[in-house]
Amino acid sequence: MIYRYFSLAAFLLLVVVASLAGSSFEAGEWYYVTMRRPSMAPPGWLYAVIWALIYIFMAAAAWKIWLTEHYARLGALAWWVLLLVLNIAWSALFFGLHRPGWALPVLLLATGAAILCIRAFSRLSRPAAYLMVPYLGWVLFLLVLNLAVWTVNGGALAGFLS
């Protein structure tokens, strides 16, 4: 019984570590506040709320996969870990290095990895796969937003789209 909840705590700890690592790249409020943002950009405080919910869903999904004790669970969870790494990499590029153009390929990789993660999870637990769908939706939104931010701040597509 304790084993079940220890594993849940471990997955929650992993998403907290990923969240802290990703948020450590924020180069001060000035970067996000002073950059030109498209009108579709949510207020800054909303990102923390959405990421918190997404990470809770991700931890719950991974926990459900872990509890299946299926031999394929480690392969499925490898996609999940990759998503955490990609989240940190995106934050490092977008916020830490101020390179939204460089962050776009990371979001493309995250989109593909999320689809593959959901596919792998669905073979082991449909509820776990459903818990990952909000992540995919959020990454797709971030992809569009990242492209828009890059464009309105003089990215390579600015000349074509203006």
N, C-alpha and C positions, 0 to 999 in steps of 0.2 A: 504494500500500500504506500509506504513512504517513498519507495522507488519511483512510483508514478509521479508524485509531486516534486521529488528531487529533479527529475528530468524536466518538468515544467519550469522550475526555478532556473535550471541551466539555460533553457531556451530564452526565457525572459532576460536573464543576465546577458546573453549574447546580443539580443537586440538593444539592450541598454548600452552596452559597450559600443556597438555600431553607431548608435545615436550620438553618444558622447564624442566618438571619434569624428563623425561627420560634422557635428556642430562646432568642433574645435577649429575648423577651417574658416569660420566666419571672420572676415577681416574687419571686424568692427561694424557697427550699425551704419557707418557712413557709406560703405560700399553699396549696400542694397538700397539705402535711402536716397543716395545721390544719383544712382544710375537711372537712365531713362527706362521706364517700364511700359509695356503695352497696357491698355485699359483692362484686359482680361486678367491681369495679375492680381491675385488676392492680397489682402493686407498681410504684412509680415507676421503678425501674431497667429494667423490662421495656419501657417505652415507647421508650427509646433504642434498644434492640435491634430492636424491631419496626420503628420508623421507619427505621433503617439498612437493614434488609433490603428494606423497601418501596421506599425511594429507589434502592437498587441495581437492583431489578427495573424501576422506572420508567425509570432511565437506559438500561438494556439495551433496554427496549421502544422508547424513543424512537430509540435508535441503529439498531435494526433497521428502523424506519420511514424514517429518514434514508437508510439504505443502499439502499432500494428505488428511489430516484431517480425515483419516480413524481410526476407533476405535482400530485397531490392530497396529497402528504406535508406540505406547509406548513399546509394546512387541518387535517389530523389533528394535527400538532404544536402547533397553536394551542390545541386542547383540552388538551393535555398541559401547556402553559405556564400555562393558566388554572388547572389543578389545583394547580400550585406556588404561584400567587398566592393561591388560596383557602386553602391550607394555612397560609400566613403570616398571612392575615387571621384565620383561626380562632384561631391561637395568640395573636395580638394581642388579640382580644376575650376569649377564655377566660382566658388567663394574665395578659396585660398590663393589661387593664381590669377583670378579675374579673367579667366579664359572661357567664356561661354561657348565659343566656337569649338574649342577642344573638348568641351564637356558633351557636345552632341553625340559623338560616336559612342561614348560611354552609355548614354541613355538608349541609344539604338541597341547596344549589346544587352542592356538591362531589359529592354522590351523582349528581345529574343529569348533571353534566359528565363524571364518570367513565364513566357508561353511554354517553354520546355519544362519548367518547374511545375506549372499547373498540370501539364500533361502527365508528368511522372507521378505527381500527387494523386491525380484522378484514378490512376491504376491501383492505388493502395487505399485511398479514402476520399470519396466524393466530397464529404464535408470539409476536409482539409483543402481540397482543390478550390472549393467555393470561397474559403477564407482568404485565398490568395488573389482572387479576382479584383478586389479593391486596389491591391498593390499594382496590378497591371493597368487598371484605369488611371491611377495616380501617375504612374511612370509615363503613360501616353500623354496625359495632360502636361506633365513637366517637359516632355519632349517638344510639344507645340510651344509652350511658354518659353523654353530655353531658346528655341529657334527665333521666336518673336523678340526676345530680349537681345539676342545677338544682332538681329537685323536692325532694330531701332537704335542700337548703340554703334552702328557703323560696320557691322559684320559683312562678310563677302557678298551676301545676298541683298544688301541694302540698296545697291544700284538697280537691281532687277525688280525689287518689290516696291520701290517708292515711285 
